Amino acid sequence: MFSRFHKTAVCLVLLPIVNLSAAYKNEVRYTELVNELNLRVIPVPTGAGVGVTQVEAREDTNKNDLLESNEGYRPNPSSSEFSGKTITDVSNLGQDPSDHGTWVGRNLYGNTSSISPGITAISVYETNNFLNSGWYLGTPSTESNPLQNHSWVTWLTNSIAAPRRMDYAVNRDGFLPIVGIYNSDFGEQTTASDIPDTYGSIYNGITVGVSDGTHRYGTTTYDGAGRTKPDIVAPGGIPGSDPATQYTSFATPIITAAAAFLIDAAGSNTAAKDQLTLKAILLAGADKSISANWDQTPTRPIDDVYGAGELDIYQSYFIQQGGQQIVGSTIGTHGWNLANLSSNSSEAYTINISSGFRLRRLSVLITWNRKVKKQGPLFNPSLANMSLELTEDSDDSILQSSDSAVDNIEHIWRDSGSELEAGSYTLTVATDDAVQYAIAWRSELYQDYTLWSSTAFTSITPSTEQDPIDDPDGDGIENQLEQAFGGDPETSDLSILPISETIEDGGQSYLQISYRKPDFENGLNYAVETVTDLNGNWSSSNSEVELISVSSETGDYDRYTYRRVAPLSSHEQAFLRVSLSQ
């Protein structure tokens, strides 16, 4: 029934499959996160146990706009990337494997390409068959998987049927649909905003563009006109192809894999795995530095090209691990909550910034679902109007607000140029209708030497002894080092200094050093350097010295342990030191 809609309008791209590792992992900070978790001896989530649904359009391999019977949609089950996977072809139309479906699968659950290689249960649909199973007419079939990936997009003659049914099914079944929008060379080029209905215009999901901005972007034009799309961007390049060319088809499964990663990381915490929570965490963690022109307004919560920003799985992971923090609490630098609000009510969260600190890079995002009620053959929607506001408690002044009349997200972002001074602040979430919502946030505490010294010294230390190179307590540790390693400049305490020792490992002796470092930003760069001749040049090359572990200590400090790569037997002498710079 629907092939006439898909033969020219489905957005996908056919490219050769290249057997190269996914370079995007560095860009979305996955590699950095894995390294840190390994150093802290924390298991790395893999998406294990998370089922996904992959909906794929059939390929027009002959480029003749006429789909032939053997043109496929399924990922190639013989690919080594899919070893150990159970790929169930739900549509069961018997077509040949698809290059497009295979590459989407690689980024979504591939053994080496995906950030969630532990995904092993995949349900695959062909688009027409999927739509015919109640997603366009009738009632959508039940979705048992927590995630749907749609690396295709189309107009169904300006229909509201498909997006409303999708939003209805999300409320009914609790899954999260993740959808690509048109590439920049696709769609109606004379139309300034080309956000299609299926499924670029859904409310209860995430729409995805590419990191370089080469996608069709703008606002929806019907069924709630004026909503900003996409919601988030991710790398869409293909290893081995022109790096300047990116495709939403391959960015979308990266976001879906990130959601699976977070579901796995949530363990048994059902609230953390809720589709609203996942959406809030992914969008709140997104990196704004993807564009120097990223901006928002009080009535446009996200950027009109890059959405909330580029996927940052590092930030999103630590937002989730910050834990659920209830209404009325004083919140930490990272965290989230899933809560219910009654009609015409509000709830508040408190931010306290201690003296001697500032708070920067604050990202707070709320999201809620559009309600869709099935009344006979019709699906009738309604949307609560929510707002998000940041106020300073000392004078109740409004510092920033987000109050879109049409979107179902609200977002506050304060970059490094909009730091919050020490004090108390309130985040207020308000609604005009009873609603469930998710809120997620991240921020960064900051303390440079000037801020540190404003609280580190009392009246017993004269101002003439408060410079970085002074040592008022006479313990041989300069004030700058007291700041760096968490000391008290007015109390003698040599225990804060780095610890150097010789350790045995595998029958060899190694020189090792460890030091304390605050888990907040303090304006200092730390480097461990080594040399075998004190008249030579000190080196911090990872071929000579390597980070072995990171462990938490009492208070807001971590201990970093480094070791010389070469055993002591390879040199007559060796030295290690911790070097600081501003």
N, C-alpha and C positions, 0 to 999 in steps of 0.2 A: 504493500500500500504506500510505503513512504519512499521508495527508491527514487521517485521523481524529485524529491526534495534534496536528495543526497548526491546525485550524480554530478552536480556542478557546485554545490554550496558547502560541502564538507571540507573543513580546514585541516589538512594534514600535508606532510611532505615526505617524499620518497628519497631515501639516501642509502648508500651502501653501508653495511654494518662494518665498523672498524674495530678490531680487537685491541683497544687501548684502554688503559685505566681512566676512570672518570676524573678529569682535571678539576671539575667544579667543586670537589670536596674541600679543597683549600679555600676557595672563594666563600663558601657558606660556613666556614670555620669548623667543619666536621673534623678535619685532621687535627686541628688545635684541641678540640674537645677530647678526642680519643687519646691524644698524648697526655692531657691532664688527668683524665680518668685512670689511665694506666699508671701514671706516677703516684696517684693517690690510692692505688689498688682497689678501684671501684669497677665492677663489671660494666663493660660497654654494651648498651642496649643494641639489639639487632633487628627489632621488629618481630622477634620470635613469637609464634602463636597468634599473630594478627592476620586475619583473612582480608583479602582485598578483591574488589570487583573492578575489572578492566573492560570498559566499553570501547570498541574499536570500529571504525568505518572500514568498509571494503575499499581496496585500492583500485584506482583506475590506472593500471600499469601501462596501458597503451595510450593514455592521455587523449582518448577519443570521446569522453563524456558518456560512453556507453559501457556499463559494467557487464563484464562477461561472467559466466557462471562459475569459473574457477578462481576468480580474483578474491584474494583472501583477506582476513582480518586477524587471524590468530597469531600469537607469538610462536616462533619456531621451537617446538619442544626438544629438538635435537641439539640446540645450542648448549654449550658447556656452561653458560651463564645460568641455565635453568636446571642444572643437575640437582636432584633431590627435591624438585618442586612438583606439586600436583596441580597441573593446569587443566581445569575442567572447562571444556567448550560447551557452555550452557545452550547456546543457540544451535550448535551441532548441525551446521549447514554444509560441512564437508569441503570447504574451500581450501586451497593451498595456504601455507603459512604466509604471513605478511611481514615485509621488512619493517614497515612502520610499527606494527604491533610488537615486533621483536625488540626494536630499540626502545619503545616506551617501557616494555617489560624489563629490559636491562636496567634502566634508570630507576624503575620502581622496586624491583625485587631481585635483580641480577646478583650473582654470587660475588662478583668483584666490582661491578659498576654502581651498585646501590648503597646508600647509607643504611638500608635495612635489609641486608642479605638474608636475615633469618625468616623473612616471609616465605612460607612454603605452600600456602593454600590460596589459589587464585581462581576466580570465576570469570570467564571471558564471555562477553556478549558481542554480537554484531549489532550495529546501531539500529537498523530497521527492526530487527527482531526484538531488541530491547524496548524500543518505543511501542511496538505492537503488544507488549506484555503489560499494557495498562498505563504506560508512562506518557501516552499522548491522548488516548481515549480510554474510558473505563477507569478502573482503580489500579494503581501501580501494584505490581507483585511485591511481596515482602522481601526486604533486603536484610539478610542475616549477617553480612559482613559490616564492620564498623567504618569502612572507607570505600568510596567509589572514585575511580579515576576516569575522567573524560578528556582525552587528548584529541578531541574533535569538536566541531562547533558548526551550527547551521541556523538559518532562519527557517521556521516552519510557517511561512506566509504570515508573519507577524502574529503568530498564535500566542495566547496566554496560557494555553492548555498545558504545555510541557513544563514551564517553570513553576506553575502553581501546583501541579501534581508532584514535582520534585520536592517543593517546600512542604507539602502535605506529608509525603513519605518520610522526610527527615524528622518531622515532629512525631510521626507514628512509630518509626523504627529506630531512631536515635543514631543514625550513621552520619558521616560527614562527606558530602560530595565535593570533589576538587576538580575544577574545570578550566581548561585553557580558553583564551579568547583569540580572535583572529590575529594572524601575522600581519605585518604592515603592508604586505603586497597582496592582501586578500580582502575580500568584501567590496563594498561599494565605495570606490575611492573618491567620489564626489560628495560623499556624506561626511561631514565633519566628525560626527560621533557614530560609530558603527558597532554598537554593542548588541549582539544578536540575542534572541530570546532563548535559544536552546544551546547551551545552558548558561550563557554569559550574563543573563539578567536575573538569576536566582538570588534570593535573599539568604537562604539558610545553608550557605556553603562558602567556598573560597574560590574566587576567580584569579587566574594566574596570567601574568605577562612575562616578558623576558628582561633580563637585567640591563641590556643596552637600550631598552625603550623602543625597540623595533617591533611594536605590536600596535594594533588598533586600540586606541584608548579614548576616554572621554566619559560621557554620562549616558545612562539608559534613556530611552526615548518613549517608553510606554510601561504600563503595569507598575507605576511608580517611577515616573520620569525624574531625571536629574541626579540619580545615584551614581557615585564615582566608581569606575571600574578601570583597571583591575584592582583587587585587594592587596596583592603582593606580587613580587617578581622573583625569578630565579634564573640561574644560567641556563641557556637553551642551546649552547653551541654543541657541535659534534666533533669529538677528537678525530683529527686527520682531515677535517674539512676546513674551509675558510673560517678562521676564528671570528671574522666580522659578521658572520651569518648565524643568527640564532632563531630558534623556532619554539613557539609556545607548546607544541606537542611534547617536546622533550624537557621543558621546564616544569610542566604540570606534574609528571610523576616524581620529580624531586621533592615537591611540596608534599605529595601523598606519602612518599617514603619518610619524610620528616615527621608527619603525623603518626605513622606506624612506629617510628623510633620513640616518640613520646608516649604512645600507648604502652609500649613495652617497658619504658622507664617508670611508668606510673605503678607498675606492679598490681596490687589488689585494690588500689584506691580508685573506686568507681567514679568519684567526682572529678578526679584528674583526667579520666579518660572520656568524660562527657564531650560530645561534639562541640558544644558551646565553649567549654574550657579549652579544648585543643585549638579552636579558631582564635580565641583571645590570646592565647600564649604565643602562637605562631606570628600573629600580627603585631603584638606588643614587642616581640623580640626583634622584629625586622630592622635592618640597618639602613638608616637614612643617608649615610654618606655615599650611597650608590650614585647620587646626583647632587652637585653643588646647588642645584635649583629646586631641591625638594622643599615643598612648602605645604601649608594647610591654612585654613581660615576658620573662624568660629562656626561657620555653617558648612564648611567642606572639611570633614575630619582627616582625609588623607590626600596625598598628592594626586593630581589628575593624570599623571603619566606612570608613576612608579608605585602607586598605592601606598601601603604602609612602609614600603621599602623592600630591600632584598632579604631573602631568607637568611637568618643568622641562627643556626641550630645551637650554637654555643650559648647565646643569650636565652633562647627559648628553653633549653634544658635546665638552666639554672633558675629561670622563672618558675618552672614546674617544681624543681627541687627546693625552692624557697618555701614551698608548702602552702596549704590553704590557710588563709588568715581571715578570720570572721569579721563581720560588720561591727564597728565600734572599737576595733582593736587598733593599737599603734603598729603600723606595718613595717616590715623590714625593707631592705633595698630591693629584694626580689620576692615575688609571690603572686598569688591568685586567689580568687574565691568564686564559688558558684552559689548564687543566692536567689531568693524570691522577694519581690516587692509587691505590695498591694497597690490598688488603684490610688492615684494622686498622693503618692508618698515619696519619701527619700530616705537614703541611708548614707552614713558617713564613715570614712576611714581617716585615721590621723597619721601624719608624718611628723616625727620629731627629729630635728637635727641638732646634735649636741654642740655646745660651744667649742670653737676651734675647728669646726668642720663646715663644709659647704656640700650641697647636693647638686649634681649635674647629670645631664643625659637622662632625664626623667621621661619615661615613656609609659603612659597609662592608657589602656584601651578597654572599652566595654563593648559587648555584642549581645544580641538577643535575636530570637527567631521571629519571623513573620508567622502568625497563626493562620492556618487554612482549614476551614470547616467544610466537610463534604455534605452537601445538601442535594440529595438525588444525584443527577448527573453533573451538577455544578460544584466547583471548588471555589469557595468565597473567602478572600483573604482579609485580614485586619492586622494592623501594625501599631504597637505601642510607640509613643513618642518619648524617647528618653534623652537625658542630658547629663553631661559630666562637667564638674566645675572644681577649680582649685582656688582656695582662698587662704589668706594669711590670717591666723587667729588673732594676732595682736590688735588688728583694727578691722577685721572682717572684710578686708578689701579683696575683690575678685582679681586674681592674677591671670587666670586663663580659663576659657570655657569652650566646650564643644557642644553644639546644639543644632544639628542638622534636622530639618523637618521631614526628610525623606529617607535617609540612610538608616540601616540597622546596626551601625557601629558609631561610637563616639570616641575621640582620641585626643589626648593632650601630649605634646612633645615639647620638651625644653632642652635645647642643645647647650653646649659648653658656654655659649655667650649669654645664657639665661639661667645662671646658677641660683639656687635658693640659699639664702643666708641661714645661719643658725637660728632656730626658732621652731614654732609649732604651726602646722598647716593642716588643712582639711580638704579631702577629696569627697565631693558630694555627688551621689548618683540619684537621679530623680526620674519619675515616670508618671504618665497620665493614665496608665492602665495597668492592671495586674500582669506581672510578667516575671519570667525567670531570665536571669542574665548571668553572664560570666564577666569578670574583671581580671585583668592581668597587668602587671607592672614590672619595670626594671629601672634601676637608677645606679648612680655611682657616687659614693662618698669620697670627698676630696679634702686633703689637708697638706698644704705646702708648709715651708719652714715658718713663714710669717704667721699662719694660722696656728701651727703647733705651738710656737713660742708664746702666743697670746694666752694660753692656758697652762703651759708647762712650768712657767716661772711664777713664784710668789714674791712678796715684798722682801724676802731675805736675800734675793739675788739682785744686785744693782743692775741698772740698764747697761752699764759699761761691760758686763760679763754675760750678756745675752746674745752675742753674735755667734754665728755658726762655728767659728774656730775657737771660741772660749771654752773653758772647763771649770765652771764655778764650784763643783763638788770635789775637784782635785783627784778624780779617779783615773785620769789619763785618757778619758773618753770625751772627745769634743762634742759640743752640743749637736752638731749636724749628725754625728754618729749615734748620739742618744735618740734623736728623732728616727733615724733609719732603722735601728734595731729594737725600738720600743723601750727605751730606758727613761729614767727620771734624772734630769740634769742637776737636781739638788740632792740626790742620794747616791753615794758611791755603790756601784754594783757592777762588778766585772763579769757576772754571769751572762750578760746580754751579748757579749762579744762572740764572734764566730768561733766555732769549735773545729780544730784541726786534729786529725788522728790518722793512724795507720790501721788498715783493716785487712784481714785475710779473706781471700775469695778464690776458690779453685786452685789452691796450692800456691797462689801468688800474693804478694803484698802490694797494696795500693794506698796512695795518699788521698785523703778525703777531707772535705770541709763542709760545714753546714752553718746556716745563719737564719735568724729570724727576720721576717718581713711582714708588714701589716697586710691584711687582705683588702685594704682600701687604698686608693691612689694617694701617694704622698709627694709627687713631683720629683722622685728620684729614680734613676736607672741603676740596677744592680747587675754586676758582671763578675763572674768568677774567672780569674786569670791564672795562668801557670807559666813557669819558666824553670829551666834546669841550670841556668847560670844567672846569678843576680846582676851581672853586667849586660845580660842580653835583653831582648824585647819580650815583654809579657804578652801572652796570647790567650784569647778566650775562644779560639776555634773549637767547634764541637768535635774535631778530629783529635783534639788534645785533652779536652775536659768535657765531661757530659753530666747532665742532670740525672740523678739516680732516683730521687723520690721527693714528694711533697707531702707533708703531714700537718694536720691541724694542731695548734697549741692553745693553751688557755688564753682567753681574750680573743681579740680580733687579729690573731697572728698565725702565720704558717711557718714551718721550718723547711727550707730548701737544702737538699744535700747533693753536692757535686763530687765527682771523683775524676782523678786523672785517668785517661784511657790507658796509658802505658803503665805496666807494673814497675815497681821500684827497681827491680832487677835489671831493667833496661838502661838505667842511668845511675851514676854515682850519687847524685843528689837531685832533688826536685822541690819546688815550692808552689804553694797555692795562696791566693789572696782574694778578698772580696773588694771590688772596685766600685765606687759610687760616682755618679755624675748627675747633674741636674738637666 
